[in-house]
Amino acid sequence: MNIANSPRLRFEMLTQDDAPLLFELDQDPEVMRYINGGKPSTMDEITNVILPRLNAYTNPEQGWGIWKVTTLSDNATLPSTFIGWILVRPMDFFSDKPKYHDIELGWRFKKCTWGKGYATEAARAVSDAIILQPRVSHISAVADKDNMASINIMQKLGMTYQKVAPYSTPTGEVPVVYYQKQVR
């Protein structure tokens, strides 16, 4: 599956070679605030936790994985810039009953992009491509209940509040708000 460029952004599937980009993004305590209380990820965590989890659910044909988001440059001599990523995988993937019809979206973006609509633009472009998959009936997302920026993105995507419930992470369960949109 490919995701077409949006007006300002380009998308490509993240690979193991992109570990330095994940590390760079996770060094900002503000970026990590609602993920783990602001603790930067170590390269060891990226290599031994994040990338193996990514490998477990990556399926390029279905569009599952982490989509690297870079800016489009109007000037051919200027390179595009990595600004963040969009996660795509079945809800409850790491449980006994993954929901292959209900696709989870997640995002993480550099602080310098906040408030400029990049995360919403990227999430919308990825969502629009994912819902073309015939087996997808729902798009879902989760966030810390205090992460109003992510909740606003969910609402802009047409998702509605479902519940507060535990969510499984590599370090244990955390309470989150669940939002969802039915697409068929």
KOLMARZA-892219 format. One record per atom (N, C-alpha, C): atom name; x, y, z. Coordinates in steps of 0.05 Angstrom, whole numbers, plus 5000, padded with zeros to 4 digits. Atoms other than C-alpha are relative to their C-alpha. Layout:
<nodes>
+------+------+------+------+
! site !    u !    v !    w !
+------+------+------+------+
!   CA !    X !    Y !    Z !
...
+------+------+------+------+
</nodes>
This chain:
<nodes>
+------+------+------+------+
! site !    u !    v !    w !
+------+------+------+------+
!    N ! 5017 ! 4977 ! 5000 !
!   CA ! 5000 ! 5000 ! 5000 !
!    C ! 5018 ! 5025 ! 5000 !
!    N ! 4987 ! 4974 ! 5000 !
!   CA ! 5023 ! 5070 ! 4985 !
!    C ! 4982 ! 5021 ! 5010 !
!    N ! 5016 ! 4977 ! 4991 !
!   CA ! 5000 ! 5135 ! 5015 !
!    C ! 5009 ! 5024 ! 4983 !
!    N ! 4993 ! 4977 ! 5017 !
!   CA ! 4997 ! 5194 ! 4968 !
!    C ! 5009 ! 5023 ! 5017 !
!    N ! 4991 ! 4975 ! 4987 !
!   CA ! 5032 ! 5258 ! 4987 !
!    C ! 4975 ! 5016 ! 5007 !
!    N ! 5020 ! 4981 ! 4993 !
!   CA ! 4988 ! 5307 ! 5023 !
!    C ! 5011 ! 5028 ! 4991 !
!    N ! 4990 ! 4974 ! 5010 !
!   CA ! 4994 ! 5382 ! 5008 !
!    C ! 5028 ! 5007 ! 5010 !
!    N ! 4974 ! 4992 ! 4989 !
!   CA ! 5056 ! 5390 ! 5054 !
!    C ! 5018 ! 4976 ! 5007 !
!    N ! 4987 ! 5022 ! 4988 !
!   CA ! 5077 ! 5319 ! 5071 !
!    C ! 5004 ! 4976 ! 4981 !
!    N ! 4994 ! 5024 ! 5015 !
!   CA ! 5107 ! 5255 ! 5043 !
!    C ! 5001 ! 4977 ! 5020 !
!    N ! 5002 ! 5023 ! 4982 !
!   CA ! 5098 ! 5185 ! 5072 !
!    C ! 5015 ! 4976 ! 4989 !
!    N ! 4987 ! 5025 ! 5008 !
!   CA ! 5141 ! 5122 ! 5070 !
!    C ! 5002 ! 4983 ! 5025 !
!    N ! 4999 ! 5019 ! 4978 !
!   CA ! 5143 ! 5060 ! 5112 !
!    C ! 5028 ! 5002 ! 5014 !
!    N ! 4976 ! 4999 ! 4984 !
!   CA ! 5194 ! 5065 ! 5168 !
!    C ! 5013 ! 4972 ! 5000 !
!    N ! 4985 ! 5026 ! 5000 !
!   CA ! 5249 ! 5011 ! 5168 !
!    C ! 5019 ! 5000 ! 5024 !
!    N ! 4981 ! 5003 ! 4979 !
!   CA ! 5300 ! 4985 ! 5217 !
!    C ! 5022 ! 5021 ! 4998 !
!    N ! 4978 ! 4980 ! 5005 !
!   CA ! 5350 ! 5034 ! 5186 !
!    C ! 4992 ! 5028 ! 5011 !
!    N ! 5010 ! 4974 ! 4990 !
!   CA ! 5307 ! 5092 ! 5213 !
!    C ! 5002 ! 5002 ! 5030 !
!    N ! 4998 ! 4998 ! 4971 !
!   CA ! 5324 ! 5077 ! 5286 !
!    C ! 5011 ! 5026 ! 5010 !
!    N ! 4991 ! 4974 ! 4990 !
!   CA ! 5364 ! 5142 ! 5292 !
!    C ! 4978 ! 5021 ! 4999 !
!    N ! 5022 ! 4981 ! 5000 !
!   CA ! 5302 ! 5181 ! 5272 !
!    C ! 4981 ! 4996 ! 5024 !
!    N ! 5016 ! 5005 ! 4976 !
!   CA ! 5261 ! 5147 ! 5326 !
!    C ! 5013 ! 5010 ! 5025 !
!    N ! 4985 ! 4991 ! 4977 !
!   CA ! 5315 ! 5161 ! 5376 !
!    C ! 5000 ! 5030 ! 5002 !
!    N ! 5000 ! 4971 ! 5000 !
!   CA ! 5320 ! 5234 ! 5356 !
!    C ! 4974 ! 5011 ! 5009 !
!    N ! 5027 ! 4990 ! 4993 !
!   CA ! 5245 ! 5245 ! 5362 !
!    C ! 4995 ! 4996 ! 5030 !
!    N ! 5006 ! 5007 ! 4972 !
!   CA ! 5242 ! 5211 ! 5430 !
!    C ! 5018 ! 5014 ! 5021 !
!    N ! 4982 ! 4987 ! 4981 !
!   CA ! 5296 ! 5255 ! 5461 !
!    C ! 4987 ! 5025 ! 5013 !
!    N ! 5013 ! 4976 ! 4989 !
!   CA ! 5249 ! 5314 ! 5474 !
!    C ! 4980 ! 4992 ! 5022 !
!    N ! 5018 ! 5007 ! 4978 !
!   CA ! 5216 ! 5307 ! 5543 !
!    C ! 4971 ! 5009 ! 4995 !
!    N ! 5027 ! 4991 ! 5006 !
!   CA ! 5156 ! 5347 ! 5518 !
!    C ! 4986 ! 4981 ! 4981 !
!    N ! 5011 ! 5020 ! 5018 !
!   CA ! 5145 ! 5297 ! 5461 !
!    C ! 4992 ! 4975 ! 5015 !
!    N ! 5005 ! 5025 ! 4985 !
!   CA ! 5148 ! 5240 ! 5511 !
!    C ! 4982 ! 5004 ! 5024 !
!    N ! 5016 ! 4994 ! 4976 !
!   CA ! 5105 ! 5274 ! 5564 !
!    C ! 4977 ! 4981 ! 5005 !
!    N ! 5023 ! 5017 ! 4996 !
!   CA ! 5042 ! 5234 ! 5552 !
!    C ! 5005 ! 4971 ! 4992 !
!    N ! 4993 ! 5028 ! 5006 !
!   CA ! 5078 ! 5171 ! 5531 !
!    C ! 5010 ! 4986 ! 5025 !
!    N ! 4988 ! 5013 ! 4977 !
!   CA ! 5119 ! 5157 ! 5593 !
!    C ! 5008 ! 5020 ! 5022 !
!    N ! 4994 ! 4980 ! 4980 !
!   CA ! 5120 ! 5220 ! 5635 !
!    C ! 5023 ! 5019 ! 4992 !
!    N ! 4979 ! 4982 ! 5009 !
!   CA ! 5175 ! 5254 ! 5594 !
!    C ! 5027 ! 4989 ! 4999 !
!    N ! 4974 ! 5013 ! 5000 !
!   CA ! 5231 ! 5203 ! 5596 !
!    C ! 5009 ! 4994 ! 4972 !
!    N ! 4990 ! 5006 ! 5027 !
!   CA ! 5273 ! 5202 ! 5532 !
!    C ! 5006 ! 4970 ! 4997 !
!    N ! 4994 ! 5028 ! 5006 !
!   CA ! 5280 ! 5134 ! 5500 !
!    C ! 5030 ! 4997 ! 4996 !
!    N ! 4971 ! 5006 ! 5005 !
!   CA ! 5349 ! 5102 ! 5498 !
!    C ! 5002 ! 4986 ! 4974 !
!    N ! 4996 ! 5015 ! 5025 !
!   CA ! 5378 ! 5073 ! 5435 !
!    C ! 4996 ! 4970 ! 5005 !
!    N ! 5005 ! 5027 ! 4993 !
!   CA ! 5376 ! 5006 ! 5471 !
!    C ! 4970 ! 4993 ! 5000 !
!    N ! 5029 ! 5004 ! 5001 !
!   CA ! 5300 ! 5013 ! 5480 !
!    C ! 4989 ! 5000 ! 4972 !
!    N ! 5008 ! 5000 ! 5028 !
!   CA ! 5292 ! 5032 ! 5407 !
!    C ! 5007 ! 4974 ! 4987 !
!    N ! 4990 ! 5024 ! 5014 !
!   CA ! 5333 ! 4973 ! 5384 !
!    C ! 4988 ! 4974 ! 5011 !
!    N ! 5009 ! 5025 ! 4988 !
!   CA ! 5308 ! 4920 ! 5433 !
!    C ! 4971 ! 4998 ! 5008 !
!    N ! 5028 ! 5001 ! 4994 !
!   CA ! 5236 ! 4940 ! 5446 !
!    C ! 4983 ! 5011 ! 4977 !
!    N ! 5016 ! 4987 ! 5020 !
!   CA ! 5208 ! 4988 ! 5395 !
!    C ! 5002 ! 4986 ! 4972 !
!    N ! 4997 ! 5012 ! 5026 !
!   CA ! 5237 ! 4958 ! 5331 !
!    C ! 4990 ! 4971 ! 4999 !
!    N ! 5012 ! 5027 ! 5001 !
!   CA ! 5220 ! 4885 ! 5349 !
!    C ! 4969 ! 5001 ! 5000 !
!    N ! 5029 ! 4997 ! 5001 !
!   CA ! 5148 ! 4907 ! 5364 !
!    C ! 4991 ! 5009 ! 4973 !
!    N ! 5007 ! 4991 ! 5027 !
!   CA ! 5146 ! 4944 ! 5298 !
!    C ! 5001 ! 4977 ! 4980 !
!    N ! 4998 ! 5023 ! 5018 !
!   CA ! 5170 ! 4882 ! 5262 !
!    C ! 4977 ! 4981 ! 5003 !
!    N ! 5022 ! 5019 ! 4995 !
!   CA ! 5115 ! 4841 ! 5294 !
!    C ! 4974 ! 5007 ! 4985 !
!    N ! 5026 ! 4992 ! 5013 !
!   CA ! 5058 ! 4882 ! 5263 !
!    C ! 5003 ! 5012 ! 4973 !
!    N ! 4996 ! 4987 ! 5026 !
!   CA ! 5089 ! 4911 ! 5200 !
!    C ! 4989 ! 4981 ! 4978 !
!    N ! 5011 ! 5014 ! 5023 !
!   CA ! 5050 ! 4889 ! 5138 !
!    C ! 4995 ! 5020 ! 4978 !
!    N ! 5002 ! 4979 ! 5020 !
!   CA ! 5063 ! 4935 ! 5079 !
!    C ! 4975 ! 4998 ! 4982 !
!    N ! 5024 ! 5003 ! 5017 !
!   CA ! 5006 ! 4906 ! 5037 !
!    C ! 4975 ! 5011 ! 5013 !
!    N ! 5023 ! 4990 ! 4985 !
!   CA ! 4956 ! 4923 ! 5092 !
!    C ! 5004 ! 5029 ! 5009 !
!    N ! 4994 ! 4973 ! 4990 !
!   CA ! 4990 ! 4989 ! 5108 !
!    C ! 5008 ! 5002 ! 5029 !
!    N ! 4994 ! 5001 ! 4972 !
!   CA ! 5008 ! 4966 ! 5178 !
!    C ! 5030 ! 5005 ! 5004 !
!    N ! 4972 ! 4993 ! 4994 !
!   CA ! 5072 ! 4994 ! 5208 !
!    C ! 5001 ! 5028 ! 5010 !
!    N ! 4997 ! 4972 ! 4993 !
!   CA ! 5099 ! 5062 ! 5224 !
!    C ! 5008 ! 5015 ! 4974 !
!    N ! 4996 ! 4984 ! 5024 !
!   CA ! 5095 ! 5113 ! 5168 !
!    C ! 5016 ! 5025 ! 5008 !
!    N ! 4982 ! 4977 ! 4996 !
!   CA ! 5153 ! 5162 ! 5168 !
!    C ! 4988 ! 5024 ! 4985 !
!    N ! 5011 ! 4976 ! 5012 !
!   CA ! 5128 ! 5233 ! 5155 !
!    C ! 5022 ! 5020 ! 4997 !
!    N ! 4980 ! 4979 ! 5006 !
!   CA ! 5173 ! 5283 ! 5121 !
!    C ! 4986 ! 5023 ! 4985 !
!    N ! 5012 ! 4977 ! 5014 !
!   CA ! 5159 ! 5352 ! 5094 !
!    C ! 5008 ! 4999 ! 4971 !
!    N ! 4994 ! 4997 ! 5029 !
!   CA ! 5155 ! 5365 ! 5020 !
!    C ! 5015 ! 5027 ! 4998 !
!    N ! 4985 ! 4976 ! 5004 !
!   CA ! 5205 ! 5416 ! 4996 !
!    C ! 4993 ! 5012 ! 4973 !
!    N ! 5005 ! 4986 ! 5025 !
!   CA ! 5188 ! 5468 ! 4943 !
!    C ! 5025 ! 5004 ! 4984 !
!    N ! 4974 ! 4995 ! 5012 !
!   CA ! 5262 ! 5474 ! 4928 !
!    C ! 5014 ! 4973 ! 4996 !
!    N ! 4988 ! 5027 ! 5005 !
!   CA ! 5293 ! 5413 ! 4894 !
!    C ! 5028 ! 4997 ! 5013 !
!    N ! 4974 ! 5002 ! 4988 !
!   CA ! 5360 ! 5430 ! 4926 !
!    C ! 4999 ! 4996 ! 5031 !
!    N ! 5003 ! 5003 ! 4971 !
!   CA ! 5332 ! 5428 ! 4997 !
!    C ! 4988 ! 4972 ! 5006 !
!    N ! 5011 ! 5026 ! 4993 !
!   CA ! 5320 ! 5359 ! 5028 !
!    C ! 4974 ! 5003 ! 5016 !
!    N ! 5024 ! 5001 ! 4983 !
!   CA ! 5254 ! 5340 ! 5059 !
!    C ! 5010 ! 4994 ! 5029 !
!    N ! 4993 ! 5003 ! 4972 !
!   CA ! 5255 ! 5339 ! 5135 !
!    C ! 4982 ! 4981 ! 5015 !
!    N ! 5016 ! 5018 ! 4983 !
!   CA ! 5233 ! 5283 ! 5181 !
!    C ! 4987 ! 5016 ! 5023 !
!    N ! 5014 ! 4985 ! 4979 !
!   CA ! 5180 ! 5311 ! 5228 !
!    C ! 4985 ! 4983 ! 5020 !
!    N ! 5015 ! 5017 ! 4982 !
!   CA ! 5146 ! 5251 ! 5259 !
!    C ! 4991 ! 4974 ! 4986 !
!    N ! 5010 ! 5025 ! 5012 !
!   CA ! 5108 ! 5187 ! 5246 !
!    C ! 4971 ! 4995 ! 5007 !
!    N ! 5027 ! 5009 ! 4995 !
!   CA ! 5040 ! 5155 ! 5242 !
!    C ! 5001 ! 4969 ! 5002 !
!    N ! 5001 ! 5029 ! 4995 !
!   CA ! 5030 ! 5085 ! 5271 !
!    C ! 4973 ! 4989 ! 4989 !
!    N ! 5024 ! 5014 ! 5010 !
!   CA ! 4980 ! 5037 ! 5237 !
!    C ! 5003 ! 4971 ! 5007 !
!    N ! 5000 ! 5029 ! 4993 !
!   CA ! 4963 ! 4968 ! 5266 !
!    C ! 4972 ! 4993 ! 5009 !
!    N ! 5025 ! 5009 ! 4989 !
!   CA ! 4903 ! 4927 ! 5286 !
!    C ! 4998 ! 5006 ! 5030 !
!    N ! 5004 ! 4995 ! 4972 !
!   CA ! 4873 ! 4947 ! 5353 !
!    C ! 5005 ! 4973 ! 5015 !
!    N ! 4995 ! 5023 ! 4983 !
!   CA ! 4894 ! 4899 ! 5409 !
!    C ! 5019 ! 4980 ! 4986 !
!    N ! 4982 ! 5018 ! 5015 !
!   CA ! 4949 ! 4871 ! 5364 !
!    C ! 5016 ! 4981 ! 5018 !
!    N ! 4983 ! 5016 ! 4982 !
!   CA ! 4991 ! 4846 ! 5422 !
!    C ! 4983 ! 4986 ! 5021 !
!    N ! 5017 ! 5015 ! 4982 !
!   CA ! 4932 ! 4810 ! 5455 !
!    C ! 4994 ! 4973 ! 4987 !
!    N ! 5008 ! 5026 ! 5011 !
!   CA ! 4901 ! 4741 ! 5444 !
!    C ! 4979 ! 5004 ! 4978 !
!    N ! 5022 ! 4996 ! 5020 !
!   CA ! 4846 ! 4773 ! 5401 !
!    C ! 5004 ! 5027 ! 4986 !
!    N ! 4997 ! 4975 ! 5016 !
!   CA ! 4873 ! 4826 ! 5353 !
!    C ! 4975 ! 5006 ! 4984 !
!    N ! 5024 ! 4992 ! 5015 !
!   CA ! 4818 ! 4865 ! 5318 !
!    C ! 5009 ! 5010 ! 4972 !
!    N ! 4990 ! 4994 ! 5027 !
!   CA ! 4839 ! 4862 ! 5245 !
!    C ! 4982 ! 5019 ! 4984 !
!    N ! 5018 ! 4982 ! 5013 !
!   CA ! 4778 ! 4902 ! 5224 !
!    C ! 5000 ! 5028 ! 5012 !
!    N ! 4999 ! 4975 ! 4986 !
!   CA ! 4791 ! 4958 ! 5273 !
!    C ! 5030 ! 5009 ! 5002 !
!    N ! 4972 ! 4992 ! 5003 !
!   CA ! 4855 ! 4995 ! 5256 !
!    C ! 5007 ! 5024 ! 5018 !
!    N ! 4991 ! 4979 ! 4981 !
!   CA ! 4892 ! 5036 ! 5309 !
!    C ! 5019 ! 5019 ! 4985 !
!    N ! 4982 ! 4980 ! 5009 !
!   CA ! 4925 ! 5101 ! 5289 !
!    C ! 5013 ! 5012 ! 5024 !
!    N ! 4985 ! 4986 ! 4979 !
!   CA ! 4978 ! 5134 ! 5332 !
!    C ! 5019 ! 5020 ! 4986 !
!    N ! 4982 ! 4981 ! 5012 !
!   CA ! 5025 ! 5192 ! 5321 !
!    C ! 5019 ! 5012 ! 5021 !
!    N ! 4980 ! 4986 ! 4984 !
!   CA ! 5086 ! 5227 ! 5348 !
!    C ! 5015 ! 5019 ! 4981 !
!    N ! 4988 ! 4979 ! 5017 !
!   CA ! 5114 ! 5292 ! 5320 !
!    C ! 5018 ! 5018 ! 5016 !
!    N ! 4981 ! 4981 ! 4987 !
!   CA ! 5171 ! 5339 ! 5335 !
!    C ! 4985 ! 5024 ! 5010 !
!    N ! 5013 ! 4977 ! 4988 !
!   CA ! 5152 ! 5396 ! 5380 !
!    C ! 4999 ! 5025 ! 4982 !
!    N ! 5000 ! 4976 ! 5018 !
!   CA ! 5172 ! 5448 ! 5327 !
!    C ! 4977 ! 4999 ! 4980 !
!    N ! 5022 ! 5002 ! 5019 !
!   CA ! 5113 ! 5423 ! 5285 !
!    C ! 4973 ! 5004 ! 5014 !
!    N ! 5025 ! 4998 ! 4985 !
!   CA ! 5060 ! 5428 ! 5340 !
!    C ! 4985 ! 5026 ! 4993 !
!    N ! 5017 ! 4976 ! 5005 !
!   CA ! 5002 ! 5475 ! 5326 !
!    C ! 5000 ! 5009 ! 4971 !
!    N ! 4999 ! 4992 ! 5028 !
!   CA ! 5015 ! 5476 ! 5252 !
!    C ! 4983 ! 4982 ! 4982 !
!    N ! 5017 ! 5018 ! 5015 !
!   CA ! 4967 ! 5421 ! 5231 !
!    C ! 5013 ! 4976 ! 4986 !
!    N ! 4986 ! 5023 ! 5013 !
!   CA ! 5020 ! 5371 ! 5208 !
!    C ! 4989 ! 4973 ! 5010 !
!    N ! 5009 ! 5026 ! 4989 !
!   CA ! 4997 ! 5315 ! 5254 !
!    C ! 4972 ! 4993 ! 4989 !
!    N ! 5027 ! 5005 ! 5011 !
!   CA ! 4924 ! 5323 ! 5232 !
!    C ! 5001 ! 4994 ! 4970 !
!    N ! 4997 ! 5005 ! 5028 !
!   CA ! 4944 ! 5327 ! 5159 !
!    C ! 5010 ! 4972 ! 4994 !
!    N ! 4989 ! 5026 ! 5003 !
!   CA ! 4986 ! 5265 ! 5165 !
!    C ! 4981 ! 4978 ! 5008 !
!    N ! 5019 ! 5021 ! 4991 !
!   CA ! 4935 ! 5225 ! 5205 !
!    C ! 4977 ! 4998 ! 4981 !
!    N ! 5022 ! 5001 ! 5020 !
!   CA ! 4881 ! 5244 ! 5155 !
!    C ! 5008 ! 4986 ! 4974 !
!    N ! 4990 ! 5013 ! 5024 !
!   CA ! 4923 ! 5223 ! 5095 !
!    C ! 5002 ! 4969 ! 5004 !
!    N ! 4997 ! 5029 ! 4994 !
!   CA ! 4940 ! 5156 ! 5127 !
!    C ! 4973 ! 4987 ! 5004 !
!    N ! 5027 ! 5010 ! 4995 !
!   CA ! 4869 ! 5145 ! 5151 !
!    C ! 4985 ! 4996 ! 4974 !
!    N ! 5014 ! 5002 ! 5026 !
!   CA ! 4841 ! 5159 ! 5082 !
!    C ! 5009 ! 4976 ! 4984 !
!    N ! 4989 ! 5023 ! 5015 !
!   CA ! 4887 ! 5106 ! 5052 !
!    C ! 4992 ! 4974 ! 5014 !
!    N ! 5007 ! 5024 ! 4986 !
!   CA ! 4873 ! 5055 ! 5106 !
!    C ! 4971 ! 4991 ! 4997 !
!    N ! 5028 ! 5008 ! 5002 !
!   CA ! 4798 ! 5058 ! 5101 !
!    C ! 4992 ! 4989 ! 4973 !
!    N ! 5005 ! 5013 ! 5025 !
!   CA ! 4803 ! 5036 ! 5029 !
!    C ! 5004 ! 4970 ! 5001 !
!    N ! 4996 ! 5028 ! 4996 !
!   CA ! 4824 ! 4968 ! 5055 !
!    C ! 4972 ! 4987 ! 5005 !
!    N ! 5028 ! 5010 ! 4998 !
!   CA ! 4760 ! 4925 ! 5047 !
!    C ! 4993 ! 4987 ! 5027 !
!    N ! 5006 ! 5012 ! 4974 !
!   CA ! 4767 ! 4890 ! 5115 !
!    C ! 4998 ! 5020 ! 5023 !
!    N ! 5000 ! 4980 ! 4979 !
!   CA ! 4772 ! 4955 ! 5154 !
!    C ! 4971 ! 5011 ! 5004 !
!    N ! 5026 ! 4989 ! 4994 !
!   CA ! 4707 ! 4974 ! 5189 !
!    C ! 5001 ! 5023 ! 5019 !
!    N ! 4997 ! 4978 ! 4980 !
!   CA ! 4734 ! 5021 ! 5243 !
!    C ! 5028 ! 5010 ! 5000 !
!    N ! 4974 ! 4987 ! 4995 !
!   CA ! 4791 ! 5069 ! 5255 !
!    C ! 4999 ! 5009 ! 5029 !
!    N ! 5000 ! 4994 ! 4972 !
!   CA ! 4810 ! 5078 ! 5328 !
!    C ! 5027 ! 5014 ! 5008 !
!    N ! 4975 ! 4988 ! 4989 !
!   CA ! 4861 ! 5117 ! 5370 !
!    C ! 4996 ! 5002 ! 5030 !
!    N ! 5000 ! 4998 ! 4971 !
!   CA ! 4880 ! 5122 ! 5443 !
!    C ! 5019 ! 5023 ! 5008 !
!    N ! 4983 ! 4978 ! 4990 !
!   CA ! 4911 ! 5178 ! 5484 !
!    C ! 4997 ! 5002 ! 5031 !
!    N ! 5002 ! 4992 ! 4972 !
!   CA ! 4926 ! 5199 ! 5555 !
!    C ! 4977 ! 5019 ! 5002 !
!    N ! 5024 ! 4983 ! 4997 !
!   CA ! 4863 ! 5233 ! 5581 !
!    C ! 5006 ! 5030 ! 5001 !
!    N ! 4992 ! 4972 ! 4999 !
!   CA ! 4902 ! 5298 ! 5590 !
!    C ! 5013 ! 5010 ! 4974 !
!    N ! 4986 ! 4993 ! 5025 !
!   CA ! 4932 ! 5298 ! 5520 !
!    C ! 4979 ! 5012 ! 4980 !
!    N ! 5021 ! 4987 ! 5015 !
!   CA ! 4883 ! 5348 ! 5490 !
!    C ! 5008 ! 5003 ! 4970 !
!    N ! 4992 ! 4997 ! 5028 !
!   CA ! 4924 ! 5358 ! 5426 !
!    C ! 4994 ! 4974 ! 4985 !
!    N ! 5006 ! 5025 ! 5014 !
!   CA ! 4918 ! 5284 ! 5408 !
!    C ! 4969 ! 4995 ! 4999 !
!    N ! 5030 ! 5003 ! 5000 !
!   CA ! 4844 ! 5283 ! 5428 !
!    C ! 4988 ! 5018 ! 4979 !
!    N ! 5010 ! 4982 ! 5021 !
!   CA ! 4832 ! 5343 ! 5383 !
!    C ! 5005 ! 4988 ! 4972 !
!    N ! 4995 ! 5012 ! 5025 !
!   CA ! 4864 ! 5306 ! 5325 !
!    C ! 4980 ! 4977 ! 4995 !
!    N ! 5020 ! 5021 ! 5002 !
!   CA ! 4819 ! 5246 ! 5338 !
!    C ! 4973 ! 5011 ! 4992 !
!    N ! 5025 ! 4987 ! 5006 !
!   CA ! 4759 ! 5291 ! 5337 !
!    C ! 4999 ! 5011 ! 4971 !
!    N ! 4998 ! 4989 ! 5028 !
!   CA ! 4782 ! 5325 ! 5272 !
!    C ! 4998 ! 4978 ! 4980 !
!    N ! 5002 ! 5023 ! 5018 !
!   CA ! 4786 ! 5256 ! 5241 !
!    C ! 4972 ! 4987 ! 5000 !
!    N ! 5027 ! 5011 ! 4998 !
!   CA ! 4713 ! 5244 ! 5259 !
!    C ! 4996 ! 4978 ! 5020 !
!    N ! 5002 ! 5020 ! 4980 !
!   CA ! 4727 ! 5197 ! 5316 !
!    C ! 4984 ! 5011 ! 5024 !
!    N ! 5015 ! 4992 ! 4977 !
!   CA ! 4682 ! 5198 ! 5377 !
!    C ! 5009 ! 4985 ! 5024 !
!    N ! 4992 ! 5012 ! 4974 !
!   CA ! 4696 ! 5183 ! 5450 !
!    C ! 4985 ! 4974 ! 5004 !
!    N ! 5012 ! 5026 ! 4995 !
!   CA ! 4683 ! 5110 ! 5468 !
!    C ! 5001 ! 4993 ! 5030 !
!    N ! 4997 ! 5008 ! 4973 !
!   CA ! 4711 ! 5098 ! 5538 !
!    C ! 5027 ! 5007 ! 5011 !
!    N ! 4974 ! 5000 ! 4987 !
!   CA ! 4768 ! 5103 ! 5588 !
!    C ! 5005 ! 4971 ! 5009 !
!    N ! 4994 ! 5028 ! 4993 !
!   CA ! 4802 ! 5035 ! 5596 !
!    C ! 5030 ! 4996 ! 5000 !
!    N ! 4971 ! 5007 ! 5001 !
!   CA ! 4870 ! 5002 ! 5606 !
!    C ! 5009 ! 4995 ! 4972 !
!    N ! 4987 ! 5005 ! 5026 !
!   CA ! 4917 ! 4999 ! 5546 !
!    C ! 5027 ! 4988 ! 5006 !
!    N ! 4975 ! 5014 ! 4995 !
!   CA ! 4975 ! 4951 ! 5543 !
!    C ! 5023 ! 5013 ! 4986 !
!    N ! 4975 ! 4989 ! 5011 !
!   CA ! 5044 ! 4980 ! 5533 !
!    C ! 5023 ! 4981 ! 5007 !
!    N ! 4978 ! 5017 ! 4993 !
!   CA ! 5113 ! 4948 ! 5536 !
!    C ! 5007 ! 5001 ! 5030 !
!    N ! 4994 ! 4998 ! 4972 !
!   CA ! 5119 ! 4973 ! 5608 !
!    C ! 4976 ! 4995 ! 5018 !
!    N ! 5024 ! 5006 ! 4984 !
!   CA ! 5049 ! 4953 ! 5631 !
!    C ! 4976 ! 5014 ! 4989 !
!    N ! 5025 ! 4987 ! 5009 !
!   CA ! 4977 ! 4976 ! 5626 !
!    C ! 4999 ! 5028 ! 5011 !
!    N ! 5004 ! 4972 ! 4992 !
!   CA ! 4960 ! 5050 ! 5629 !
!    C ! 4971 ! 5007 ! 4992 !
!    N ! 5027 ! 4991 ! 5007 !
!   CA ! 4891 ! 5083 ! 5630 !
!    C ! 5001 ! 5020 ! 4977 !
!    N ! 5001 ! 4982 ! 5023 !
!   CA ! 4874 ! 5118 ! 5564 !
!    C ! 4971 ! 5005 ! 4993 !
!    N ! 5026 ! 4996 ! 5013 !
!   CA ! 4815 ! 5148 ! 5528 !
!    C ! 5000 ! 4986 ! 4973 !
!    N ! 5003 ! 5013 ! 5026 !
!   CA ! 4791 ! 5108 ! 5468 !
!    C ! 4981 ! 5017 ! 4983 !
!    N ! 5017 ! 4987 ! 5020 !
!   CA ! 4763 ! 5143 ! 5406 !
!    C ! 4998 ! 4982 ! 4976 !
!    N ! 5004 ! 5018 ! 5022 !
!   CA ! 4734 ! 5109 ! 5345 !
!    C ! 4982 ! 5012 ! 4979 !
!    N ! 5017 ! 4992 ! 5022 !
!   CA ! 4703 ! 5121 ! 5277 !
!    C ! 4993 ! 4975 ! 4984 !
!    N ! 5008 ! 5022 ! 5017 !
!   CA ! 4662 ! 5071 ! 5238 !
!    C ! 5002 ! 5009 ! 4971 !
!    N ! 4995 ! 4993 ! 5028 !
!   CA ! 4681 ! 5071 ! 5165 !
!    C ! 4983 ! 4984 ! 4980 !
!    N ! 5018 ! 5017 ! 5016 !
!   CA ! 4635 ! 5016 ! 5138 !
!    C ! 4983 ! 4983 ! 5018 !
+------+------+------+------+
</nodes>
